[in-house]
Amino acid sequence: MPDYDYQSDSRTFSQVLTDIGVKDDPRLYLGELVNAFGERGFGALMLFFGLMNIAIGIIPGTTTILGAPLLLMGLQLATRADQLWLPKWALRRWIEREAYRNGVEKVLRRVQQVERLSKPRLHVMTSELSEILIGIATVLLAFILILPIWGGNLVPALIISTFGFGLMQRDGIVVLIGWTGVAGVCLFIWLAWELVSRAFGPTIQWVTGLF
């Protein structure tokens, strides 16, 4: 696996996204991505993998490759790990660089727009306690993301991306938007459960009564 060092801390996030796609190697290794964003912390990696799940998650198998690291990131963020750790086998996983370039093309302009508007604010939303809670939420969202649900990756990936950007920029307003998304998902699940319970409740009671 190639070893890259982009020194990404000296450039904007959007510029790093662009530079990764310029490489000639047709394979984009997960280890390369960790090297590119590692110095920026969990936020940059969460944002990146969330965006890639949105942009190329429709390609079979990519949600597993790109979603599994988010699960590990959430666990390590929740346990206050200082630096992201991924197993060697995971670092050797790869996606087509051309697919990556196509995905970045779809999201780059919006990332640049948000970068210009974002700034450190509402620090309570990026505190240590907040990071732990974001880590727990990321684990739950990553589970949904990895499931083979058609189109089911979009909302969890978008929320994780929002959390990641907020942490990276220390922008509490963006983190607050992420929590609004979580509340929306919880409300949707509750409403769906209520609908299913009312529709099939009598049938379920009748079946259980047989036993």
Phi, psi and omega in degrees: 000131180297150178249115183245150174222106184269352184048053191292346183289347181265002182228167177289158179300317181296326179291323177296318177305315181294316184295326179298322182287344184286335183304149182279336182302122182292343179257131176252107184277148177299323178299325177297320181293319179298319177296323184290324186246355187305321183291342180273354177089188185297324184303312182296320181290321176297316179298314182298307184294327175296315179296320181292326176295324177290316189282321185232014182297343180289339179287126183306133176092341185287329180293331176288314181295318184270341181272326181301317177299327179295324177298314179293323178297316179300316179298316182286328176292321180293330181263010175062040175291144182283327184217144181294134174240133174229143179296155184299323181296327179288321180295338180271355176290151185213161173232165178292130181295330179295320176297322177298313181300318178296321179294316180298323179303326183286330188248349190299314184299318180292323177299316180297321179295315181291324178303319183291332183269338187279150176199160178297128180192165180046063191298337181298333182280351177239022179288176179299317179298319179297320179297321178297314180295322177296321177300316179297315179297322180295321177301312181295318180292324180293325175301314178297320182299320184284335181299142181283066180252122181298118181078358183284352182275342191296304185293311178301319180295322180294319179293316178299318178300319180296314176302314182300315180295318179299318179292318182297318182268356186056039182258102183294332178296317179295319177299319179299322176298321177299317179293329174297321176296319178298316178299321178296318178296315179299318179296319179297316180297319180296315179295320179296319179295318178298319180295314179295318181298318181289326183284321186245002181305309180300322179294317180296319179296321180295318180294315180294329178294334178293336183257000000 
